[in-house]
């Protein structure tokens, strides 16, 4: 993953990841983890409806599943929760249908992790996500998530 060194990391604690994998889109993922601060995700695209779906694919593709650093996992959870909670209910089914089986399993892990630390209004949104993922991936997704030793 190419890190942009134009930001003074020692002073700000910011990291910038530039992702150019899609034909006519340019995405910029700013993953900022200042000490004790929130994580922010900024995507720029000329098609706003696809922005949230592509953001979801990107954060699931870069999930720190095998990391042992809890701060990294917590920062990734914050980013995933921002993406999930920023989507409208009408976009959830389209987003879930755009994911493959492995990403659906990772998404279900984040949904269960989001249930562990609910915020105001997040439980209802996470239940909607759970319903749509279950409809597409089936009970096997839930079983794989609950029996997998790797946590997010």
C-alpha positions as CSV (number, residue, x, y, z in Angstrom):
1,X,0.0,0.0,0.0
2,X,1.6,3.3,-1.1
3,X,1.7,5.9,1.8
4,X,1.9,9.5,0.9
5,X,4.9,11.0,2.7
6,X,3.8,14.6,2.0
7,X,2.1,14.7,5.4
8,X,4.4,15.1,8.4
9,X,3.4,12.0,10.3
10,X,5.4,12.7,13.4
11,X,3.4,15.9,14.1
12,X,0.0,15.1,12.9
13,X,-0.3,11.3,13.2
14,X,-2.1,11.2,9.9
15,X,-1.7,8.6,7.1
16,X,-2.9,9.1,3.5
17,X,-3.6,6.2,1.2
18,X,-4.3,6.9,-2.5
19,X,-6.2,4.2,-4.3
20,X,-6.5,4.3,-8.1
21,X,-8.0,0.9,-9.0
22,X,-11.2,1.9,-10.7
23,X,-11.4,3.0,-14.3
24,X,-13.0,6.4,-14.1
25,X,-12.8,7.0,-10.3
26,X,-10.1,8.4,-8.1
27,X,-10.5,7.7,-4.5
28,X,-8.6,9.1,-1.6
29,X,-8.7,7.3,1.7
30,X,-7.6,9.5,4.6
31,X,-7.2,7.3,7.6
32,X,-6.4,9.6,10.4
33,X,-5.7,8.2,13.8
34,X,-4.4,11.0,16.0
35,X,-3.9,9.9,19.7
36,X,-7.4,9.7,21.2
37,X,-9.0,11.2,18.1
38,X,-11.6,9.9,15.7
39,X,-11.0,8.2,12.4
40,X,-12.2,9.9,9.3
41,X,-12.8,8.6,5.8
42,X,-13.0,11.0,2.8
43,X,-13.7,9.8,-0.7
44,X,-13.9,12.0,-3.7
45,X,-15.7,10.8,-6.8
46,X,-17.9,12.3,-9.5
47,X,-20.7,9.7,-8.9
48,X,-22.0,10.2,-5.3
49,X,-24.3,7.1,-5.3
50,X,-21.4,4.8,-6.0
51,X,-19.2,6.5,-3.5
52,X,-20.6,4.7,-0.5
53,X,-20.5,1.3,-2.1
54,X,-16.9,1.7,-3.3
55,X,-15.9,3.0,0.2
56,X,-17.5,-0.1,1.7
57,X,-15.6,-2.4,-0.7
58,X,-12.3,-0.5,0.1
59,X,-12.6,-0.7,3.9
60,X,-13.6,-4.4,3.7
61,X,-10.7,-5.2,1.3
62,X,-8.2,-3.5,3.7
63,X,-9.7,-4.9,7.0
64,X,-6.9,-5.7,9.5
65,X,-8.1,-9.2,10.3
66,X,-4.7,-10.7,11.0
67,X,-3.4,-7.7,12.9
68,X,-2.7,-8.1,16.6
69,X,-2.7,-4.4,17.3
70,X,-6.1,-3.5,18.9
71,X,-5.8,0.2,18.1
72,X,-5.6,-0.6,14.4
73,X,-8.6,-2.8,14.7
74,X,-10.6,-0.2,16.6
75,X,-9.6,2.5,14.0
76,X,-10.8,0.2,11.2
77,X,-14.1,-0.4,13.1
78,X,-14.7,3.3,13.3
79,X,-14.1,3.7,9.6
80,X,-16.5,0.8,8.8
81,X,-19.1,2.1,11.1
82,X,-18.9,5.5,9.5
83,X,-19.4,4.0,6.1
84,X,-22.3,1.7,7.2
85,X,-24.1,4.4,9.1
86,X,-23.7,7.0,6.3
87,X,-25.6,4.8,3.8
88,X,-29.3,5.3,3.2
89,X,-31.6,2.3,3.8
90,X,-32.3,2.1,0.1
91,X,-28.6,1.6,-0.7
92,X,-28.0,-1.3,1.7
93,X,-29.3,-4.0,-0.6
94,X,-27.4,-2.7,-3.6
95,X,-24.2,-2.5,-1.5
96,X,-24.6,-6.0,-0.2
97,X,-25.3,-7.4,-3.7
98,X,-22.0,-5.8,-4.9
99,X,-19.9,-7.8,-2.4
100,X,-18.5,-11.3,-2.8
101,X,-18.7,-14.0,-0.1
102,X,-15.4,-13.2,1.7
103,X,-16.4,-9.5,2.0
104,X,-19.8,-10.5,3.2
105,X,-18.2,-12.5,6.0
106,X,-16.0,-9.6,6.9
107,X,-18.9,-7.2,6.9
108,X,-20.9,-9.6,9.2
109,X,-17.9,-9.6,11.6
110,X,-18.1,-5.8,11.7
111,X,-21.8,-5.8,12.2
112,X,-21.5,-8.1,15.2
113,X,-18.6,-5.9,16.5
114,X,-20.8,-2.9,16.0
115,X,-23.5,-4.5,18.2
116,X,-20.9,-4.9,21.0
117,X,-20.4,-1.1,21.2
118,X,-23.6,0.6,20.1
119,X,-23.9,4.3,19.5
120,X,-27.0,6.4,19.2
121,X,-29.1,5.2,16.3
122,X,-26.6,2.5,15.2
123,X,-28.5,-0.6,16.4
124,X,-31.4,-0.2,14.0
125,X,-29.1,0.5,11.0
126,X,-26.9,-2.5,11.9
127,X,-30.0,-4.7,12.1
128,X,-31.0,-3.6,8.6
129,X,-27.5,-4.5,7.4
130,X,-27.6,-7.9,9.2
131,X,-31.0,-8.7,7.5
132,X,-29.7,-7.9,4.0
133,X,-26.4,-9.8,4.5
134,X,-28.2,-12.8,5.9
135,X,-30.6,-12.7,2.9
136,X,-27.7,-12.8,0.4
137,X,-25.1,-14.9,2.3
138,X,-27.4,-17.2,4.3
139,X,-26.9,-18.8,7.7
140,X,-23.5,-20.1,6.6
141,X,-22.2,-16.5,6.8
142,X,-23.2,-16.3,10.4
143,X,-21.8,-19.7,11.3
144,X,-18.5,-18.8,9.6
145,X,-18.2,-15.5,11.5
146,X,-19.1,-17.0,14.9
147,X,-16.6,-19.9,14.5
148,X,-13.7,-18.0,13.0
149,X,-10.9,-17.3,15.4
150,X,-9.7,-14.1,13.5
151,X,-11.5,-11.1,14.9
152,X,-11.9,-7.6,13.5
